[in-house]
């Protein structure tokens, strides 16, 4: 019985240590959201957002599906099924929902397509993977990748400026 109490105390200590570490990380980096806020955000997005895919985006996804099926039959690799097509639609809608959008944007579809193509390539024989990466490279590179890098650089610059300003005010 005493051993069970020690195990429970160890679990409590670990959870307190983890909570303290998370709190310290949040204090250092304000971009880390508290878990309670993240849960509320997810609840809100699930209940309020129903993004709609535009017909032109369905066409893009269908063309990708056809290209992947054709490539799979030529290379005798793992086939692509209709459920894969449906998963691209769900991923695009989920990405739009994360951003609280009513419509699925081109960037949402691009991201879903990139994930599907990367997954398709990974599922193929190793000898085919490099060939497939070259054939499908237009789907693997996103224009938004550049924007994400730029955003990260701007955030770093802003944090540095805020830190410098705080040091200057503390000295003066």
Secondary structure, DSSP 8 states (H G I E B T S, - for coil): -HHHHHHHHHHHHHHHHHHHHHHHHHHH-TTS--HHHHHHHHHHHHHH---B--HHHHHHHHHHHHHHHHHHHHHT-----HHHHHHHHHHHHHHHHHTT-SB--HHHHHHHHHHHHHHHHHTS-HHHHHHHHHHTHHHH--HHHHHHHHHHHHHHHHHHHHHHHHHHHHH-
